[in-house]
Amino acid sequence: MTHLRSALLASAALTTCLLGAEPATASPDFSQVPGTVVSYEPSPNPLRHLFDQVFKRGSFISSPTLAVLPNGHYVAGHDLFRNGGKESPEGRGTTKVFRSTDRGRTWQQVAKLSQASWSTLFWHRGALYLFGKTKAGSDIVIRRSRDEGRTWTTPRDASRGQLGPSGGTTPNTPVIHGGRLWIATGVRVWSAPVGADLLQASSWTRSGRPPTDKSYLNGRFTFWSEGQVVAAPAQGVFVLPKIWDRPFTALLGFGRPNRRPSFDPAQDFVRLPGAEKKFGVRYDPVSNRFWALTNPVLKRHERDANVPWSVWRFWRKAVTPGLVRNAAAIYSSRDLRSWRFEQVFLYSRDVKHTGFQYLNFSIEGNDLLVVSRTAFKVGRHEPPRAHDSNLLTFHRVRDFRSRPADPYPRGSGLNASNGAP
């Protein structure tokens, strides 16, 4: 019996080693992680990752979203996705909500919602809202909280938060323009009068989709998705989508809430480094400029962005520009057409395993408040790839309107010859 017990203990220890479980008493060391850690999901070791891929287990952090409340509190959230980019392990979507009462220095989880994915947090007329989907292929739903995210309404029907069908959506901060609230879902918008009951489906109007053609961008068009809504008094309402693997966005103009956007493929594609990944955009009335947070492929890493799959490295996926997310940069524009590089505020030399991505931000005084879906080594194991985020992190970029004399992180080795394009 003693020998059998010893064999079982040895087998359990070997399984734990192979599958990469962290010791139950281990406390993660976040001292090297840039910014403030809001949420953490441990990364598996490579063997565990292969096991999870086969059996569709394991989860990673996605869809960062941030709302700044009138009393100065911050509320952030994220959902979870499964290996291979699928949904969370529950299969129905899980969103975690966090609150900070000390301007982002510390965070506490205040809610965990099921059937909530790809959602946007925003404050509107005395309440906090969460706009998104329940799972892939589901209708758009909206929830409301009156206690800073601790408790939420449940979408049940068209009068209580079930809004209707739509394509894909990702977090993007709504805008107010022309007496309406506008929010993007993919490459279309939903909008409602500012004084309407946002839980009523009848309050909302859904736009049409723009036509697409593979001949766009001289035949180099891939697909567009994950658009960010933006508005300014002079320009009106636009959605700027990512264009996968191409450093361009498109200006989709929405003059009427129930129509297709205006779009001229000959002149409405705009070069924006990093726009081949999801990015954030906001209009700032103080500077009268639009500000974008993107993941450009730096000159130093252009070769890293074009690594094909090979039978000799079959365990690694091909790397394209859309998967290079090791630098977070700020760009600005007065007209949405010409973008100026301002600075790189987050950077790692590790292209394979580090990513600061899906950047969502707010403006507070002279600072940018940023939440990032971050892949960064914590504990024993690196994230399987930069796409597979194990952290939600919070960052404050101070005096963002003043371009620093050295627009690169200290000690990065970046300069004008190898930095942002």
ROFISE-593704 format. One record per residue (C-alpha): residue number from 0; x, y, z. Coordinates in Angstrom, 1 decimal, always signed. Example, Ala and Ser with C-alpha at 12.3 -4.5 7.8 and 13.67 -1.06 7.14 Angstrom:
{r 0; {+12.3; -4.5; +7.8}} {r 1; {+13.7; -1.1; +7.1}} 
This chain:
{r 0; {+0.0; +0.0; +0.0}} {r 1; {+2.9; +2.3; +0.8}} {r 2; {+4.5; +1.7; -2.6}} {r 3; {+1.1; +2.3; -4.3}} {r 4; {+0.6; +5.6; -2.4}} {r 5; {+4.1; +6.7; -3.3}} {r 6; {+3.6; +5.8; -7.0}} {r 7; {+0.3; +7.8; -7.0}} {r 8; {+2.0; +10.8; -5.4}} {r 9; {+4.8; +10.6; -7.9}} {r 10; {+2.4; +10.4; -10.8}} {r 11; {+0.5; +13.4; -9.5}} {r 12; {+3.7; +15.4; -9.1}} {r 13; {+4.8; +14.5; -12.7}} {r 14; {+1.3; +15.5; -14.1}} {r 15; {+1.5; +18.8; -12.2}} {r 16; {+5.0; +19.4; -13.6}} {r 17; {+4.0; +18.6; -17.2}} {r 18; {+0.7; +20.5; -17.2}} {r 19; {+2.3; +23.5; -15.5}} {r 20; {+0.0; +24.1; -12.6}} {r 21; {+1.4; +26.8; -10.3}} {r 22; {+1.7; +26.0; -6.6}} {r 23; {-1.5; +26.8; -4.7}} {r 24; {+0.4; +29.1; -2.3}} {r 25; {+2.4; +31.0; -5.0}} {r 26; {+1.7; +34.7; -5.2}} {r 27; {+2.3; +36.1; -8.7}} {r 28; {+5.1; +38.7; -8.9}} {r 29; {+3.9; +41.7; -10.9}} {r 30; {+6.9; +43.9; -10.2}} {r 31; {+8.2; +43.7; -13.8}} {r 32; {+4.8; +44.2; -15.5}} {r 33; {+4.4; +47.7; -17.0}} {r 34; {+1.5; +49.7; -15.4}} {r 35; {-0.9; +48.5; -12.7}} {r 36; {-2.3; +44.9; -12.9}} {r 37; {-6.1; +44.9; -12.7}} {r 38; {-6.7; +41.2; -13.5}} {r 39; {-4.6; +38.1; -14.1}} {r 40; {-5.1; +34.7; -15.7}} {r 41; {-2.0; +32.4; -15.3}} {r 42; {-0.4; +31.3; -18.6}} {r 43; {+0.0; +27.6; -19.2}} {r 44; {+3.3; +25.9; -20.0}} {r 45; {+3.7; +24.7; -23.6}} {r 46; {+2.6; +21.2; -22.8}} {r 47; {-0.4; +22.4; -21.0}} {r 48; {-1.2; +24.7; -23.9}} {r 49; {-1.2; +21.9; -26.4}} {r 50; {-3.5; +19.9; -24.0}} {r 51; {-5.8; +22.8; -23.7}} {r 52; {-5.9; +23.4; -27.4}} {r 53; {-6.9; +19.7; -28.1}} {r 54; {-9.6; +19.7; -25.4}} {r 55; {-10.6; +23.4; -25.9}} {r 56; {-9.7; +24.4; -22.3}} {r 57; {-7.9; +27.3; -20.8}} {r 58; {-8.7; +31.0; -21.0}} {r 59; {-7.1; +34.3; -21.8}} {r 60; {-8.0; +38.0; -21.1}} {r 61; {-9.7; +40.0; -23.9}} {r 62; {-11.9; +43.0; -24.6}} {r 63; {-10.5; +45.7; -22.2}} {r 64; {-13.0; +48.5; -21.5}} {r 65; {-12.9; +51.5; -19.2}} {r 66; {-15.3; +54.1; -17.9}} {r 67; {-14.5; +57.2; -15.8}} {r 68; {-17.4; +58.1; -13.4}} {r 69; {-18.3; +61.7; -12.5}} {r 70; {-17.1; +61.2; -8.9}} {r 71; {-13.6; +60.3; -10.1}} {r 72; {-13.9; +56.5; -9.7}} {r 73; {-12.8; +54.2; -12.6}} {r 74; {-14.6; +51.1; -13.7}} {r 75; {-12.8; +48.6; -16.0}} {r 76; {-13.8; +45.2; -17.4}} {r 77; {-12.7; +42.4; -19.6}} {r 78; {-14.0; +39.1; -20.9}} {r 79; {-12.3; +35.8; -21.4}} {r 80; {-11.6; +33.8; -24.6}} {r 81; {-10.5; +30.2; -25.0}} {r 82; {-7.6; +28.7; -26.8}} {r 83; {-7.7; +29.3; -30.6}} {r 84; {-9.5; +32.6; -30.1}} {r 85; {-12.9; +31.1; -29.2}} {r 86; {-15.1; +32.0; -26.4}} {r 87; {-14.6; +31.6; -22.7}} {r 88; {-14.5; +28.1; -21.1}} {r 89; {-18.1; +28.4; -20.1}} {r 90; {-19.1; +28.7; -23.7}} {r 91; {-21.5; +31.6; -22.9}} {r 92; {-19.2; +34.4; -22.2}} {r 93; {-17.9; +35.8; -18.9}} {r 94; {-17.1; +39.4; -18.1}} {r 95; {-15.3; +40.6; -15.0}} {r 96; {-15.8; +44.1; -13.7}} {r 97; {-13.3; +46.0; -11.5}} {r 98; {-13.4; +49.4; -9.7}} {r 99; {-10.8; +51.8; -8.5}} {r 100; {-11.5; +54.6; -6.0}} {r 101; {-7.9; +55.9; -5.9}} {r 102; {-7.4; +57.0; -9.5}} {r 103; {-6.2; +53.6; -10.8}} {r 104; {-3.6; +52.8; -8.1}} {r 105; {-5.5; +49.8; -6.8}} {r 106; {-8.4; +47.8; -8.2}} {r 107; {-11.1; +45.4; -6.7}} {r 108; {-13.3; +43.0; -8.6}} {r 109; {-16.9; +44.0; -8.0}} {r 110; {-18.8; +41.7; -10.4}} {r 111; {-18.6; +38.7; -12.6}} {r 112; {-21.2; +38.4; -15.3}} {r 113; {-22.2; +35.3; -17.3}} {r 114; {-23.5; +35.6; -20.9}} {r 115; {-21.5; +38.8; -21.5}} {r 116; {-18.9; +39.1; -24.2}} {r 117; {-17.1; +41.8; -26.3}} {r 118; {-18.7; +44.5; -24.1}} {r 119; {-18.3; +48.3; -23.7}} {r 120; {-18.6; +50.0; -20.3}} {r 121; {-19.9; +53.6; -20.4}} {r 122; {-21.5; +56.2; -18.1}} {r 123; {-24.6; +58.0; -19.3}} {r 124; {-27.1; +60.2; -17.5}} {r 125; {-26.5; +58.9; -14.0}} {r 126; {-25.9; +55.2; -14.7}} {r 127; {-23.2; +52.8; -15.8}} {r 128; {-24.0; +50.6; -18.8}} {r 129; {-22.5; +47.5; -20.4}} {r 130; {-23.2; +47.1; -24.1}} {r 131; {-22.2; +44.0; -26.0}} {r 132; {-23.2; +40.4; -26.8}} {r 133; {-23.9; +37.2; -24.8}} {r 134; {-21.9; +35.0; -27.1}} {r 135; {-20.8; +34.5; -30.7}} {r 136; {-23.8; +34.9; -33.0}} {r 137; {-26.0; +36.3; -30.3}} {r 138; {-28.1; +39.5; -30.3}} {r 139; {-26.8; +42.8; -28.9}} {r 140; {-27.7; +43.3; -25.2}} {r 141; {-27.3; +46.1; -22.7}} {r 142; {-27.2; +46.1; -18.9}} {r 143; {-27.5; +49.0; -16.4}} {r 144; {-25.9; +49.4; -13.0}} {r 145; {-26.7; +52.2; -10.5}} {r 146; {-24.1; +51.1; -7.9}} {r 147; {-20.8; +51.5; -9.9}} {r 148; {-20.8; +48.1; -11.4}} {r 149; {-21.6; +45.9; -8.4}} {r 150; {-25.1; +44.8; -9.5}} {r 151; {-26.6; +44.8; -13.0}} {r 152; {-30.0; +44.4; -14.7}} {r 153; {-30.5; +41.2; -16.6}} {r 154; {-31.4; +41.4; -20.4}} {r 155; {-34.7; +39.5; -20.7}} {r 156; {-36.7; +40.9; -23.5}} {r 157; {-37.0; +43.9; -25.8}} {r 158; {-38.1; +46.1; -22.9}} {r 159; {-35.3; +45.0; -20.6}} {r 160; {-32.1; +45.1; -22.5}} {r 161; {-32.3; +42.7; -25.5}} {r 162; {-31.8; +45.0; -28.5}} {r 163; {-31.5; +42.8; -31.6}} {r 164; {-29.2; +41.1; -34.0}} {r 165; {-25.9; +42.5; -35.2}} {r 166; {-22.5; +41.4; -36.4}} {r 167; {-19.3; +41.4; -34.4}} {r 168; {-18.5; +44.0; -31.7}} {r 169; {-15.6; +45.0; -29.5}} {r 170; {-15.2; +47.7; -26.8}} {r 171; {-15.3; +51.2; -28.2}} {r 172; {-16.3; +54.3; -26.2}} {r 173; {-19.7; +55.8; -27.3}} {r 174; {-19.9; +59.4; -28.5}} {r 175; {-22.6; +62.0; -28.3}} {r 176; {-23.4; +63.9; -31.5}} {r 177; {-26.5; +65.5; -32.9}} {r 178; {-28.6; +64.7; -29.8}} {r 179; {-27.8; +61.0; -30.1}} {r 180; {-25.6; +58.5; -28.5}} {r 181; {-23.6; +56.4; -31.0}} {r 182; {-21.7; +53.2; -30.6}} {r 183; {-19.9; +51.0; -33.2}} {r 184; {-20.6; +47.3; -33.8}} {r 185; {-18.0; +46.1; -36.3}} {r 186; {-18.5; +48.5; -39.3}} {r 187; {-21.9; +49.7; -38.5}} {r 188; {-23.4; +51.8; -35.7}} {r 189; {-26.2; +51.7; -33.2}} {r 190; {-27.6; +54.9; -31.9}} {r 191; {-30.3; +56.2; -29.6}} {r 192; {-31.6; +59.7; -28.6}} {r 193; {-29.6; +60.9; -25.5}} {r 194; {-32.7; +61.1; -23.4}} {r 195; {-34.1; +57.7; -24.3}} {r 196; {-34.4; +54.6; -22.1}} {r 197; {-31.4; +52.6; -23.3}} {r 198; {-32.9; +49.3; -22.1}} {r 199; {-35.7; +49.6; -24.6}} {r 200; {-35.0; +48.1; -28.0}} {r 201; {-37.3; +50.6; -29.6}} {r 202; {-35.0; +53.4; -28.5}} {r 203; {-32.2; +52.1; -30.8}} {r 204; {-31.6; +52.4; -34.5}} {r 205; {-29.1; +50.2; -36.4}} {r 206; {-27.3; +51.4; -39.5}} {r 207; {-26.6; +49.5; -42.6}} {r 208; {-23.2; +48.0; -43.5}} {r 209; {-20.8; +49.4; -46.1}} {r 210; {-20.2; +47.3; -49.3}} {r 211; {-16.8; +45.6; -49.6}} {r 212; {-14.7; +44.5; -52.6}} {r 213; {-11.4; +42.7; -52.8}} {r 214; {-10.2; +45.2; -55.3}} {r 215; {-10.0; +47.9; -52.6}} {r 216; {-6.4; +49.1; -51.8}} {r 217; {-5.2; +48.1; -55.2}} {r 218; {-6.3; +44.5; -54.6}} {r 219; {-4.6; +44.3; -51.2}} {r 220; {-7.8; +44.6; -49.1}} {r 221; {-8.3; +41.8; -46.6}} {r 222; {-11.3; +42.5; -44.4}} {r 223; {-12.4; +45.2; -41.9}} {r 224; {-13.8; +44.7; -38.5}} {r 225; {-13.7; +46.0; -34.8}} {r 226; {-14.5; +49.6; -35.7}} {r 227; {-14.1; +52.5; -33.3}} {r 228; {-16.7; +55.2; -33.3}} {r 229; {-15.5; +58.9; -33.2}} {r 230; {-17.2; +62.2; -33.6}} {r 231; {-16.3; +65.9; -33.7}} {r 232; {-18.4; +69.0; -34.4}} {r 233; {-16.8; +69.7; -37.8}} {r 234; {-16.5; +66.1; -39.1}} {r 235; {-19.6; +64.4; -37.7}} {r 236; {-19.7; +60.7; -36.8}} {r 237; {-17.3; +58.2; -38.3}} {r 238; {-16.3; +54.6; -37.6}} {r 239; {-12.7; +53.7; -38.1}} {r 240; {-12.2; +49.9; -38.5}} {r 241; {-9.0; +47.8; -38.4}} {r 242; {-8.0; +46.3; -41.8}} {r 243; {-6.4; +43.0; -41.0}} {r 244; {-2.7; +42.9; -41.8}} {r 245; {-2.7; +46.3; -43.6}} {r 246; {-1.6; +49.6; -41.8}} {r 247; {-4.7; +51.4; -43.0}} {r 248; {-8.1; +52.3; -41.6}} {r 249; {-11.2; +53.6; -43.5}} {r 250; {-13.4; +56.6; -42.9}} {r 251; {-17.0; +55.3; -42.7}} {r 252; {-19.2; +58.4; -42.3}} {r 253; {-22.6; +58.1; -40.7}} {r 254; {-24.9; +61.1; -41.4}} {r 255; {-28.1; +59.2; -40.7}} {r 256; {-28.5; +56.5; -38.1}} {r 257; {-30.5; +54.1; -40.3}} {r 258; {-28.5; +54.3; -43.5}} {r 259; {-25.3; +52.8; -44.9}} {r 260; {-22.2; +54.9; -44.3}} {r 261; {-20.7; +57.1; -46.9}} {r 262; {-17.5; +55.7; -48.2}} {r 263; {-15.4; +56.4; -51.3}} {r 264; {-12.7; +53.7; -51.7}} {r 265; {-10.7; +56.0; -53.9}} {r 266; {-10.1; +58.5; -51.1}} {r 267; {-11.4; +57.2; -47.8}} {r 268; {-8.7; +54.7; -47.0}} {r 269; {-6.2; +56.3; -44.6}} {r 270; {-2.8; +55.2; -43.7}} {r 271; {-2.4; +54.7; -39.9}} {r 272; {+0.5; +52.6; -38.6}} {r 273; {-0.8; +49.9; -36.3}} {r 274; {-4.4; +49.9; -37.7}} {r 275; {-4.0; +46.3; -38.8}} {r 276; {-4.9; +45.5; -35.2}} {r 277; {-7.8; +46.8; -33.2}} {r 278; {-7.1; +50.3; -32.0}} {r 279; {-8.7; +53.1; -30.0}} {r 280; {-9.6; +56.6; -31.2}} {r 281; {-11.1; +59.7; -29.4}} {r 282; {-11.6; +63.3; -30.2}} {r 283; {-10.1; +65.8; -27.8}} {r 284; {-11.9; +69.3; -27.8}} {r 285; {-9.0; +70.9; -25.9}} {r 286; {-6.4; +70.3; -28.6}} {r 287; {-9.1; +70.0; -31.4}} {r 288; {-7.3; +66.8; -32.5}} {r 289; {-8.2; +63.1; -32.8}} {r 290; {-5.9; +60.8; -30.8}} {r 291; {-5.3; +57.1; -31.7}} {r 292; {-3.6; +54.4; -29.7}} {r 293; {-2.3; +51.7; -32.0}} {r 294; {+0.3; +48.8; -32.2}} {r 295; {+2.6; +49.8; -35.1}} {r 296; {+5.2; +47.4; -36.5}} {r 297; {+8.4; +49.3; -35.6}} {r 298; {+11.2; +49.3; -38.2}} {r 299; {+13.3; +47.2; -35.8}} {r 300; {+10.7; +44.4; -36.0}} {r 301; {+9.7; +44.5; -39.7}} {r 302; {+11.4; +41.1; -40.3}} {r 303; {+9.6; +39.6; -37.2}} {r 304; {+6.2; +40.6; -38.7}} {r 305; {+6.6; +38.3; -41.8}} {r 306; {+7.4; +34.8; -40.6}} {r 307; {+5.6; +32.1; -42.6}} {r 308; {+4.6; +28.8; -41.1}} {r 309; {+7.2; +26.1; -41.8}} {r 310; {+7.2; +22.3; -41.4}} {r 311; {+10.5; +22.8; -39.5}} {r 312; {+8.7; +24.9; -36.9}} {r 313; {+5.3; +23.3; -37.1}} {r 314; {+4.6; +24.0; -33.4}} {r 315; {+4.5; +27.8; -34.1}} {r 316; {+1.9; +29.6; -36.1}} {r 317; {+2.9; +32.0; -38.9}} {r 318; {+3.4; +35.6; -37.8}} {r 319; {+2.0; +38.5; -39.8}} {r 320; {+1.8; +42.3; -39.1}} {r 321; {-1.6; +41.7; -37.4}} {r 322; {+0.0; +39.7; -34.7}} {r 323; {+2.9; +42.1; -33.8}} {r 324; {+1.7; +43.9; -30.7}} {r 325; {+4.9; +44.6; -28.7}} {r 326; {+4.7; +48.4; -29.0}} {r 327; {+1.9; +50.8; -28.0}} {r 328; {+2.0; +54.2; -29.7}} {r 329; {+0.1; +57.4; -29.8}} {r 330; {-0.8; +59.2; -33.0}} {r 331; {-2.8; +62.4; -33.5}} {r 332; {-4.7; +64.1; -36.4}} {r 333; {-6.7; +67.2; -37.1}} {r 334; {-8.8; +65.7; -39.9}} {r 335; {-8.7; +61.9; -39.5}} {r 336; {-6.8; +61.7; -42.8}} {r 337; {-3.2; +62.7; -41.9}} {r 338; {-1.8; +61.1; -38.7}} {r 339; {+1.3; +62.3; -36.8}} {r 340; {+3.4; +60.0; -34.6}} {r 341; {+3.6; +61.3; -31.1}} {r 342; {+5.3; +58.7; -28.9}} {r 343; {+5.7; +55.0; -28.0}} {r 344; {+4.6; +54.7; -24.4}} {r 345; {+4.9; +50.9; -24.0}} {r 346; {+7.4; +48.6; -25.6}} {r 347; {+9.1; +45.2; -25.3}} {r 348; {+11.8; +43.6; -27.5}} {r 349; {+9.9; +40.3; -27.3}} {r 350; {+7.6; +40.1; -30.3}} {r 351; {+6.6; +36.5; -29.8}} {r 352; {+5.3; +36.5; -26.3}} {r 353; {+4.6; +40.2; -25.3}} {r 354; {+1.7; +42.3; -26.4}} {r 355; {-0.1; +45.5; -25.3}} {r 356; {-3.2; +45.4; -27.3}} {r 357; {-6.9; +46.3; -27.8}} {r 358; {-6.0; +49.6; -26.2}} {r 359; {-9.1; +51.4; -24.7}} {r 360; {-8.7; +54.9; -23.2}} {r 361; {-10.3; +58.0; -21.7}} {r 362; {-9.0; +61.5; -21.3}} {r 363; {-8.8; +63.0; -17.8}} {r 364; {-7.4; +66.5; -17.7}} {r 365; {-3.9; +66.3; -19.3}} {r 366; {-3.6; +62.6; -19.0}} {r 367; {-4.7; +59.5; -21.0}} {r 368; {-6.1; +56.7; -18.9}} {r 369; {-5.5; +53.4; -20.7}} {r 370; {-6.5; +49.8; -20.2}} {r 371; {-4.6; +47.1; -22.2}} {r 372; {-5.1; +43.4; -22.9}} {r 373; {-1.5; +42.6; -22.0}} {r 374; {+0.6; +39.4; -22.6}} {r 375; {+3.6; +39.5; -20.4}} {r 376; {+5.6; +36.8; -18.6}} {r 377; {+4.5; +36.3; -15.0}} {r 378; {+5.6; +33.4; -12.9}} {r 379; {+7.0; +30.3; -14.6}} {r 380; {+5.6; +30.6; -18.1}} {r 381; {+5.4; +33.0; -20.9}} {r 382; {+2.1; +33.5; -22.7}} {r 383; {+2.0; +31.0; -25.6}} {r 384; {+2.1; +34.0; -28.0}} {r 385; {+1.6; +37.8; -27.8}} {r 386; {-2.0; +37.4; -28.8}} {r 387; {-2.8; +35.3; -25.7}} {r 388; {-3.1; +37.9; -23.0}} {r 389; {-2.8; +36.9; -19.3}} {r 390; {-3.3; +40.4; -17.9}} {r 391; {-5.5; +43.4; -17.9}} {r 392; {-3.3; +46.4; -17.1}} {r 393; {-4.0; +50.1; -16.4}} {r 394; {-1.7; +52.9; -17.6}} {r 395; {-1.6; +56.7; -17.2}} {r 396; {+0.1; +58.7; -19.9}} {r 397; {+0.8; +62.1; -18.4}} {r 398; {+0.7; +65.4; -20.4}} {r 399; {-0.2; +63.4; -23.6}} {r 400; {-0.7; +66.6; -25.7}} {r 401; {+3.0; +67.6; -25.3}} {r 402; {+5.2; +65.4; -27.5}} {r 403; {+8.2; +64.4; -25.4}} {r 404; {+11.7; +65.3; -26.6}} {r 405; {+12.5; +61.6; -26.7}} {r 406; {+9.3; +59.9; -27.8}} {r 407; {+10.5; +56.4; -26.8}} {r 408; {+10.6; +54.6; -23.5}} {r 409; {+13.8; +55.1; -21.5}} {r 410; {+16.3; +52.2; -22.1}} {r 411; {+14.3; +50.8; -25.1}} {r 412; {+17.1; +51.4; -27.6}} {r 413; {+14.5; +52.9; -30.0}} {r 414; {+15.2; +56.0; -32.0}} {r 415; {+14.1; +57.7; -35.2}} {r 416; {+15.9; +55.1; -37.4}} {r 417; {+14.3; +52.0; -35.8}} {r 418; {+11.3; +53.3; -34.0}} {r 419; {+7.7; +53.9; -35.1}} {r 420; {+7.1; +54.2; -38.9}} 
